[in-house]
Amino acid sequence: MKKILFSILFLSLCWIGANAQTKVFEQNPVSGDIIYYNKDRGTGGRAFVHDTNNRLTINFGNDFAGGIKLGTHVHVRPPGTTPYEFYVEGNLLAQTLTLSRGILLSDLILQSDGNEVLYNTWGRRLYFGTPRESTDDMFIARYNTGFNASELRVCIGDDNLENAPYDLCEKFRIGIIRGNDFAGVFTVTGTGSVGIGVDNPQNALDVNGTVHAKEVKIDNNGWADFVFETGYKLPTLAEVEAHIQEHKRLPEIPSEAEVKEKGVDVGEMQVKLLQKIEELTLYTIQLEKRIKELENNK
């Protein structure tokens, strides 16, 4: 009987010893690290430890390719694994999210706190930083101006650099990449100028190309009705002829060289052309009167 009991005890101790070599759960009494091993499934075991920066690290040795799985929806894998090193199946809520590499999302929602709808207040902002940041705020944000009235605002800076050189002027630009060069198509400057095909617009709207519109309205400071006022001095046809012979153009009309250099103010030119039409009308009326006088004197 004693031999049988001794044999059972010996086999039990051997079984415990064998399992103790493959499965261990322990706590370091000095550091407080909790370590558990399963030699059959890894070479260095699994560990919950505090590293040198006092951060809680799971699998500090990074000795297995499976990564970390929290519940059923969050996966963290070693760098360079496929498909993603960090994967969340569901919603991710973060007060501040800083990304040093690209991110692939189906939807990105910058959610405000609480359920109350706020008006005349900035919503959560999507900031754009690096390379090496700058002193300018650049972000996209929602702004509710009233009930069922909202704006998507794009901030391109915080300065008013009206006289800044081209390379320092704050701009919002849309374009395409050609090799390593960025070709701008649409530009909005911080001073309110818009350029289409123009990288550095100098006017409210600069367009390098054809403008096609169903209707164009221009606000003028005046019109050519002054030609019909009593005190208007209508040039004689002899004066007009002399001006044409000397300058090769009508009086008060810009030259070809001026047009090529400065362009044409459409509103101002419309006034000048109407002025010439009204002057021609007065010349025609004068001519008709003289013809009638000649006919009456026959």
C-alpha positions as CSV (number, residue, x, y, z in Angstrom):
1,M,0.0,0.0,0.0
2,K,2.8,2.4,0.9
3,K,4.4,1.6,-2.5
4,I,1.2,2.5,-4.3
5,L,0.8,5.8,-2.4
6,F,4.4,6.6,-3.0
7,S,4.0,5.9,-6.7
8,I,0.9,8.1,-7.0
9,L,2.7,10.9,-5.2
10,F,5.8,10.6,-7.4
11,L,3.7,10.7,-10.6
12,S,1.8,13.7,-9.4
13,L,4.9,15.6,-8.6
14,C,6.3,14.8,-12.0
15,W,3.1,16.0,-13.7
16,I,3.1,19.2,-11.7
17,G,6.8,19.7,-12.4
18,A,6.3,19.1,-16.1
19,N,3.5,21.6,-16.3
20,A,5.3,24.1,-14.1
21,Q,8.0,24.2,-16.9
22,T,5.4,25.0,-19.6
23,K,2.8,27.1,-17.8
24,V,3.8,29.7,-15.2
25,F,1.9,32.7,-13.7
26,E,4.0,34.9,-11.4
27,Q,4.4,38.5,-10.1
28,N,7.7,40.2,-9.7
29,P,7.7,41.2,-6.0
30,V,10.0,44.2,-6.8
31,S,8.5,45.7,-10.0
32,G,5.0,44.4,-9.7
33,D,5.1,43.0,-13.2
34,I,2.6,40.3,-13.9
35,I,3.9,37.6,-16.2
36,Y,2.3,34.4,-17.5
37,Y,3.9,31.9,-19.8
38,N,2.8,29.2,-22.1
39,K,5.9,27.7,-23.6
40,D,3.9,25.6,-26.0
41,R,2.6,28.7,-27.8
42,G,5.5,31.1,-27.7
43,T,9.1,31.6,-27.0
44,G,9.0,34.4,-24.5
45,G,5.6,34.2,-23.0
46,R,3.1,37.0,-22.4
47,A,3.5,39.8,-20.0
48,F,1.8,42.8,-18.5
49,V,4.7,45.0,-17.5
50,H,5.7,48.6,-16.8
51,D,8.5,49.8,-19.1
52,T,11.1,52.4,-18.4
53,N,8.7,55.2,-19.1
54,N,6.2,53.8,-16.6
55,R,3.8,52.8,-19.4
56,L,1.7,49.7,-19.1
57,T,2.8,47.4,-21.9
58,I,1.2,44.2,-23.1
59,N,3.6,41.7,-24.7
60,F,6.6,43.9,-24.0
61,G,8.9,41.4,-25.7
62,N,6.8,41.6,-29.0
63,D,7.6,37.9,-29.5
64,F,4.5,36.7,-31.3
65,A,2.8,37.8,-34.5
66,G,-0.7,37.7,-33.4
67,G,-0.7,41.1,-31.8
68,I,-3.2,42.2,-29.0
69,K,-6.9,41.7,-29.1
70,L,-9.2,43.6,-26.7
71,G,-12.6,42.1,-26.7
72,T,-13.8,41.2,-30.2
73,H,-13.4,44.6,-31.9
74,V,-10.0,46.1,-31.2
75,H,-6.8,44.6,-32.6
76,V,-3.2,45.8,-32.3
77,R,-0.6,44.1,-34.3
78,P,3.2,44.4,-34.6
79,P,4.5,47.1,-37.1
80,G,4.4,46.1,-40.8
81,T,1.7,43.4,-40.4
82,T,-1.4,43.1,-42.6
83,P,-3.9,44.4,-43.0
84,Y,-3.7,47.1,-40.3
85,E,-1.5,47.7,-37.3
86,F,-4.4,49.2,-35.4
87,Y,-8.0,48.2,-36.2
88,V,-11.2,49.2,-34.5
89,E,-14.4,47.5,-35.6
90,G,-16.9,50.1,-34.4
91,N,-16.8,53.7,-33.2
92,L,-13.6,55.4,-31.9
93,L,-14.1,58.3,-29.5
94,A,-11.1,60.5,-28.7
95,Q,-10.7,64.0,-27.4
96,T,-7.5,64.4,-29.3
97,L,-6.2,62.1,-32.0
98,T,-2.7,62.6,-33.4
99,L,-1.7,60.5,-36.4
100,S,1.9,60.3,-37.7
101,R,0.9,58.1,-40.6
102,G,-2.0,57.7,-43.0
103,I,-5.5,56.6,-41.8
104,L,-8.2,54.8,-43.7
105,L,-11.8,55.5,-42.5
106,S,-15.2,54.9,-43.9
107,D,-16.6,57.8,-42.0
108,L,-14.8,60.4,-39.8
109,I,-17.2,62.2,-37.3
110,L,-15.9,64.9,-35.1
111,Q,-18.5,64.7,-32.4
112,S,-19.2,67.5,-29.9
113,D,-19.9,66.8,-26.3
114,G,-23.5,66.5,-25.2
115,N,-26.8,66.4,-27.2
116,E,-27.6,70.2,-27.1
117,V,-27.4,71.9,-30.5
118,L,-25.1,75.0,-30.3
119,Y,-25.4,78.1,-32.5
120,N,-22.8,80.7,-33.4
121,T,-20.2,78.4,-31.9
122,W,-17.4,76.4,-33.5
123,G,-17.8,72.6,-33.6
124,R,-15.0,70.1,-33.3
125,R,-12.1,71.1,-35.6
126,L,-10.1,68.9,-37.9
127,Y,-6.6,70.4,-37.7
128,F,-3.9,69.9,-40.4
129,G,-0.3,69.9,-39.0
130,T,3.2,69.0,-40.2
131,P,5.6,69.2,-41.9
132,R,7.0,70.7,-38.7
133,E,3.8,72.7,-38.1
134,S,3.7,76.5,-38.4
135,T,2.2,79.4,-36.5
136,D,-1.0,79.4,-38.6
137,D,-4.2,77.6,-37.6
138,M,-5.4,75.4,-40.5
139,F,-8.6,73.4,-39.9
140,I,-12.0,72.5,-41.1
141,A,-15.0,72.8,-38.8
142,R,-18.8,73.0,-38.6
143,Y,-20.5,76.2,-37.6
144,N,-24.2,76.5,-37.0
145,T,-25.6,79.9,-37.8
146,G,-29.2,79.1,-36.9
147,F,-31.8,76.4,-36.9
148,N,-31.3,74.2,-40.1
149,A,-28.6,76.7,-41.2
150,S,-25.0,75.5,-41.0
151,E,-21.6,76.2,-42.6
152,L,-18.6,74.1,-43.3
153,R,-15.7,76.6,-42.6
154,V,-12.1,76.2,-43.9
155,C,-9.6,78.2,-42.0
156,I,-6.3,78.8,-43.9
157,G,-4.5,81.0,-41.3
158,D,-4.8,83.8,-38.8
159,D,-3.1,86.7,-40.5
160,N,-4.0,89.5,-42.9
161,L,-1.0,89.6,-45.1
162,E,-2.2,92.0,-47.8
163,N,1.4,93.0,-48.8
164,A,3.0,89.7,-48.2
165,P,5.2,88.2,-51.0
166,Y,3.7,85.3,-53.0
167,D,5.4,82.5,-51.1
168,L,4.2,83.9,-47.7
169,C,0.6,84.7,-48.6
170,E,-1.9,82.4,-47.0
171,K,-3.9,80.4,-49.6
172,F,-6.4,77.7,-50.0
173,R,-5.5,75.9,-53.2
174,I,-7.0,73.0,-55.2
175,G,-4.9,71.4,-57.9
176,I,-3.2,68.2,-59.1
177,I,0.2,66.6,-58.8
178,R,2.4,66.4,-61.8
179,G,5.4,64.4,-60.9
180,N,6.7,66.2,-57.8
181,D,5.1,69.5,-58.7
182,F,1.7,70.8,-57.6
183,A,-0.3,72.5,-60.3
184,G,-2.9,74.8,-58.9
185,V,-6.3,75.0,-60.5
186,F,-8.3,77.1,-57.9
187,T,-6.8,79.5,-55.4
188,V,-8.3,81.6,-52.6
189,T,-6.0,84.0,-50.8
190,G,-6.3,85.2,-47.2
191,T,-7.1,88.7,-48.5
192,G,-10.2,87.5,-50.4
193,S,-8.8,87.2,-53.9
194,V,-9.9,84.2,-56.0
195,G,-7.9,82.8,-58.9
196,I,-8.9,80.2,-61.5
197,G,-5.8,79.0,-63.3
198,V,-4.0,81.9,-61.5
199,D,-1.7,81.0,-58.6
200,N,-1.3,84.6,-57.2
201,P,-4.6,86.5,-57.9
202,Q,-4.3,90.2,-57.5
203,N,-8.0,91.1,-58.0
204,A,-11.2,89.9,-56.4
205,L,-11.4,87.3,-59.3
206,D,-8.6,86.5,-61.8
207,V,-9.4,83.9,-64.5
208,N,-6.8,82.5,-66.9
209,G,-9.2,81.3,-69.6
210,T,-12.7,81.8,-71.0
211,V,-15.6,82.8,-68.8
212,H,-19.0,81.4,-70.0
213,A,-22.1,82.7,-68.4
214,K,-25.8,83.0,-69.1
215,E,-25.9,86.5,-67.7
216,V,-23.3,89.1,-66.5
217,K,-24.2,92.2,-64.5
218,I,-21.8,95.0,-63.8
219,D,-22.3,97.8,-61.4
220,N,-21.1,101.1,-62.9
221,N,-20.5,104.4,-61.2
222,G,-22.1,106.3,-64.1
223,W,-23.6,106.1,-67.5
224,A,-23.2,108.0,-70.8
225,D,-26.4,110.0,-70.6
226,F,-24.3,113.1,-70.1
227,V,-24.0,113.3,-73.9
228,F,-27.6,114.5,-74.1
229,E,-27.2,117.2,-71.5
230,T,-27.6,120.7,-72.6
231,G,-24.1,121.8,-71.7
232,Y,-22.3,118.9,-73.4
233,K,-19.7,120.0,-76.0
234,L,-20.0,117.7,-78.9
235,P,-16.7,117.5,-80.8
236,T,-16.9,118.5,-84.4
237,L,-16.4,115.9,-87.1
238,A,-13.3,117.8,-88.1
239,E,-11.9,117.4,-84.6
240,V,-12.7,113.8,-84.6
241,E,-11.0,113.3,-88.0
242,A,-7.9,115.1,-86.8
243,H,-7.7,112.9,-83.7
244,I,-8.1,109.8,-85.8
245,Q,-5.4,110.8,-88.2
246,E,-3.0,111.5,-85.3
247,H,-3.7,108.6,-82.9
248,K,-5.4,106.0,-85.2
249,R,-8.3,105.6,-82.8
250,L,-11.4,107.4,-81.6
251,P,-11.1,110.1,-78.8
252,E,-11.2,108.6,-75.2
253,I,-10.8,105.1,-76.5
254,P,-7.6,103.2,-75.3
255,S,-5.0,102.2,-77.8
256,E,-4.2,98.6,-78.8
257,A,-0.9,98.8,-76.8
258,E,-2.8,99.9,-73.6
259,V,-5.3,97.1,-74.0
260,K,-2.6,94.4,-74.4
261,E,-0.7,95.7,-71.3
262,K,-3.6,96.5,-68.9
263,G,-6.6,94.7,-70.4
264,V,-10.1,96.3,-70.6
265,D,-12.4,97.4,-67.9
266,V,-15.7,96.0,-69.3
267,G,-18.0,98.4,-67.4
268,E,-15.9,101.5,-68.3
269,M,-15.6,100.4,-71.9
270,Q,-19.4,99.9,-72.2
271,V,-19.8,103.5,-71.1
272,K,-17.3,104.8,-73.6
273,L,-18.9,102.8,-76.5
274,L,-22.3,104.1,-75.6
275,Q,-20.9,107.6,-75.5
276,K,-19.7,107.2,-79.1
277,I,-23.0,105.8,-80.2
278,E,-24.9,108.7,-78.6
279,E,-22.5,111.1,-80.3
280,L,-23.1,109.4,-83.6
281,T,-26.8,109.8,-83.0
282,L,-26.3,113.5,-82.5
283,Y,-24.3,113.8,-85.7
284,T,-27.0,112.0,-87.5
285,I,-29.7,114.3,-86.2
286,Q,-27.6,117.3,-87.2
287,L,-27.0,115.9,-90.7
288,E,-30.7,115.2,-91.1
289,K,-31.6,118.8,-90.2
290,R,-29.1,120.2,-92.7
291,I,-30.5,117.9,-95.5
292,K,-34.0,119.2,-94.7
293,E,-32.8,122.8,-94.8
294,L,-31.2,122.2,-98.2
295,E,-34.3,120.6,-99.5
296,N,-36.5,123.5,-98.2
297,N,-34.2,126.1,-99.9
298,K,-34.5,124.6,-103.4
